Amino acid sequence: MPEKLAVGIDFGGTKILAGVVNTETGRLVGTGKKKTRQANEQDDLIKRIIAVVDEALEDSGIDGRKLSGIGIGAAGMVNRQKGILLNAVNLGLQELPLTAPLEEHYGVPAKLGNDVEVATLGELHFGAGRDCQDFICIFVGTGIGSGIVFDGKQYRGFSGTAGEVGHIVIEPYGRPCGCGAMGCLEAYASRTAVAKQILADIHRGMDTIVRDKVDMTKGILRSKALASAVEQGDEVVTRAVSDAARYMGNGLATVINLLNPKRIILGGGLVEALDTYFQQSAKEARFKGLKIATKKVEIVKAELGDYAGIVGAALLAKDS
């Protein structure tokens, strides 16, 4: 019996991943990867996404005509019906059609979802949520996003934007956020927030071993560089990561108090690279949240790692 294959694309703030996935088992058959670059024109970005898909197809040895469909998870607000990326704060993109160009190029149906929404779908079927009907997935990277699962189904809210945990306000009139508001969790607990705090310390004359690894204009610093610095006892980086984890713990406590989930699944580059971030966030959440709810909630790491998004996106395309 032939495999049921679909392509999943994870279109994030720092990288574009694509994979050919067996949607019955979650098995990856082939993958492709490129860094996300600021494109001068939308056509350039579409060409870059297509190049990543072609790389995954070549790696798998699969003819693109044998695919059941293509799914794409994009970092930002999306119009699922029209396949348009409406607004991507961390990518600087608005009103970008994604599914139509892919359908035209490959001749198969394509579907679009939010990147964290599809990563949650991956964890629901093949990851840390496969045995749980009520959980919240929260992914921490360039920004912070989450997916909500109730009674085994994803909850998207009235207008389809439920799960924007990164934009819970935790400091009224606090740091400016990319969304235009101030004091959002994302401005305090994301990898971008950690990098910006480190950059501010560098400007104040403090020394750190990641000085030459941080983008001094954009405040970009990779999770692996942060993890290495923490392991080496770098005080500037350790303090920045610790501060971010405490803020994340406050955000988790709010989620626990409001939604009372059975499980919280934490993922994303920062969580995967830094166990201290995960452990401190969980500890702070249990300290700050309501005792009845925090006593029973399970706080675990995502299981699919970098591939949660492409597996989930492929599942999104499964029934295209």
VEXMIDREN-825664 format. One line per 2 residues: for each residue x, y, z of C-alpha. Coordinates in pm, whole numbers, always signed. Last residue first. Layout:
<atoms>
X Y Z; ...
</atoms>
This chain:
<atoms>
-684 +1901 +114; -739 +1624 +371
-376 +1571 +461; -275 +1933 +406
-313 +2028 +774; -137 +1702 +857
+157 +1820 +646; +156 +2148 +838
+165 +1957 +1166; +465 +1750 +1058
+636 +2064 +926; +576 +2262 +1243
+667 +1988 +1490; +993 +1921 +1303
+1217 +2157 +1498; +1148 +1959 +1815
+890 +1682 +1787; +865 +1606 +2158
+745 +1931 +2316; +860 +1971 +2675
+635 +1910 +2974; +432 +2101 +3231
+160 +1877 +3377; -114 +2060 +3567
-235 +1898 +3888; -84 +2114 +4162
-93 +2424 +3941; -475 +2423 +3922
-545 +2377 +4292; -261 +2609 +4389
-360 +2908 +4178; -54 +3015 +3978
+250 +3211 +4096; +466 +2936 +4250
+369 +2670 +3997; +436 +2910 +3711
+772 +3014 +3859; +887 +2651 +3877
+775 +2581 +3521; +957 +2887 +3386
+1269 +2800 +3587; +1279 +2446 +3449
+1221 +2546 +3087; +1473 +2831 +3088
+1729 +2611 +3267; +1674 +2342 +3001
+1808 +2585 +2745; +1840 +2470 +2384
+1500 +2307 +2342; +1316 +2579 +2535
+1482 +2863 +2340; +1431 +2694 +2005
+1062 +2623 +2043; +865 +2404 +2279
+660 +2405 +2597; +365 +2170 +2635
+118 +2263 +2908; -102 +1982 +3032
-438 +1926 +3201; -543 +2279 +3116
-702 +2516 +3372; -785 +2784 +3114
-763 +3113 +3305; -550 +3024 +3606
-317 +2800 +3404; -275 +3060 +3129
-204 +3334 +3384; +48 +3110 +3561
+215 +3041 +3227; +260 +3413 +3165
+416 +3459 +3509; +648 +3167 +3440
+743 +3328 +3110; +842 +3641 +3301
+1059 +3432 +3531; +1214 +3257 +3233
+1300 +3590 +3067; +1478 +3711 +3381
+1675 +3387 +3405; +1778 +3405 +3039
+1900 +3764 +3081; +2084 +3680 +3405
+2259 +3380 +3250; +2355 +3583 +2943
+2519 +3864 +3141; +2679 +3627 +3394
+2846 +3395 +3142; +2880 +3067 +3333
+3022 +2857 +3050; +2704 +2649 +3028
+2503 +2972 +3011; +2718 +3094 +2720
+2674 +2766 +2531; +2297 +2780 +2576
+2281 +3140 +2451; +2489 +3053 +2144
+2261 +2756 +2077; +1953 +2979 +2101
+2078 +3213 +1830; +2113 +3586 +1888
+1934 +3860 +1694; +1919 +4215 +1833
+1853 +4374 +1494; +2136 +4628 +1480
+2402 +4470 +1704; +2344 +4119 +1568
+2474 +3914 +1860; +2758 +3668 +1809
+3057 +3897 +1868; +2941 +4000 +2216
+2841 +3642 +2301; +3129 +3598 +2548
+2995 +3881 +2763; +3132 +4207 +2902
+2923 +4492 +3042; +2982 +4840 +2901
+2627 +4973 +2917; +2595 +4907 +2543
+2677 +4543 +2614; +2403 +4534 +2881
+2152 +4672 +2628; +2255 +4404 +2378
+2205 +4134 +2641; +1856 +4267 +2712
+1783 +4278 +2339; +1899 +3919 +2294
+1677 +3795 +2576; +1377 +3982 +2432
+1441 +3830 +2087; +1461 +3485 +2245
+1115 +3550 +2388; +1033 +3625 +2754
+1008 +4003 +2798; +875 +4162 +2478
+679 +3843 +2402; +498 +3875 +2737
+353 +4206 +2619; +434 +4528 +2808
+348 +4776 +2535; +131 +4745 +2225
+232 +4790 +1863; +253 +4419 +1775
+634 +4438 +1776; +621 +4503 +2149
+726 +4817 +2335; +856 +4753 +2688
+624 +4835 +2976; +314 +5056 +2987
+135 +4780 +3182; +383 +4496 +3247
+236 +4147 +3195; +18 +4218 +2892
-72 +3887 +2727; +57 +3928 +2374
+279 +3623 +2360; -16 +3411 +2466
-183 +3474 +2132; -380 +3150 +2158
-710 +3247 +1997; -679 +3438 +1669
-946 +3268 +1458; -1212 +3541 +1477
-1437 +3361 +1727; -1165 +3150 +1888
-918 +2902 +1741; -974 +2595 +1958
-802 +2282 +1832; -981 +1956 +1895
-910 +1671 +2138; -1166 +1786 +2393
-995 +2127 +2408; -662 +2197 +2234
-510 +2545 +2239; -214 +2657 +2029
+50 +2903 +2140; +280 +3180 +2026
+591 +3354 +2149; +834 +3547 +1928
+1177 +3481 +1778; +1156 +3154 +1968
+924 +3026 +2238; +648 +2780 +2151
+348 +2729 +2379; +121 +2427 +2335
-187 +2424 +2559; -360 +2102 +2661
-688 +1920 +2692; -736 +1585 +2515
-408 +1417 +2608; -242 +1097 +2482
-99 +1245 +2159; -8 +1573 +2328
+368 +1525 +2364; +414 +1432 +2000
+253 +1243 +1710; -108 +1355 +1677
-142 +1646 +1919; +225 +1748 +1888
+186 +1787 +1512; -140 +1979 +1547
+31 +2208 +1799; +301 +2275 +1540
+19 +2360 +1297; -132 +2619 +1532
+212 +2749 +1620; +288 +2831 +1257
-56 +2981 +1184; -237 +2788 +915
-240 +2765 +536; -366 +2495 +302
-244 +2380 -40; -405 +2164 -311
-175 +2007 -573; -50 +2136 -912
+302 +2212 -786; +353 +2570 -910
-9 +2684 -925; -93 +2534 -587
+217 +2692 -434; +135 +3035 -579
-226 +3010 -451; -134 +2893 -99
+86 +3182 +8; -81 +3516 -67
+99 +3788 +136; -126 +4055 +290
+140 +4191 +526; +503 +4108 +597
+764 +4253 +835; +874 +3905 +937
+844 +3941 +1316; +513 +4126 +1290
+359 +3888 +1038; +25 +4023 +921
-238 +3885 +687; -63 +3573 +554
-316 +3472 +288; -455 +3126 +212
-803 +3256 +130; -991 +3036 +379
-711 +3028 +635; -669 +3404 +658
-356 +3423 +869; -206 +3613 +1161
+166 +3559 +1204; +447 +3304 +1179
+336 +3087 +888; +239 +2718 +888
+218 +2573 +540; +46 +2262 +416
+94 +2101 +76; -122 +1829 -74
-175 +1461 -148; +172 +1439 -300
+241 +1201 -588; +281 +1486 -838
+582 +1612 -641; +777 +1299 -741
+948 +1166 -429; +1324 +1111 -397
+1300 +1226 -36; +1598 +1463 -49
+1487 +1591 -389; +1139 +1660 -256
+1280 +1839 +49; +1508 +2054 -169
+1216 +2135 -399; +1017 +2248 -95
+1304 +2475 +14; +1332 +2625 -336
+956 +2682 -344; +980 +2882 -20
+1261 +3093 -168; +1065 +3154 -487
+768 +3268 -278; +996 +3510 -93
+1134 +3658 -414; +780 +3699 -551
+691 +3907 -245; +953 +4167 -339
+1262 +4301 -166; +1278 +3991 +53
+1385 +3994 +417; +1554 +3656 +452
+1436 +3343 +627; +1725 +3099 +646
+1693 +2784 +437; +1594 +2423 +505
+1487 +2109 +322; +1365 +1770 +445
+1291 +1416 +328; +1080 +1115 +429
+976 +1236 +774; +755 +985 +952
+435 +1121 +1108; +276 +777 +1081
-34 +825 +867; +69 +1165 +730
+393 +1029 +584; +580 +1358 +562
+785 +1536 +296; +948 +1821 +483
+1000 +2193 +459; +1176 +2435 +691
+1202 +2811 +643; +1419 +2987 +899
+1456 +3288 +1128; +1104 +3428 +1177
+923 +3116 +1071; +770 +2951 +763
+728 +2584 +859; +630 +2397 +545
+468 +2052 +537; +463 +1845 +221
+220 +1556 +199; +256 +1181 +162
+14 +892 +204; +242 +592 +161
+154 +336 -104; +0 +0 +0
</atoms>
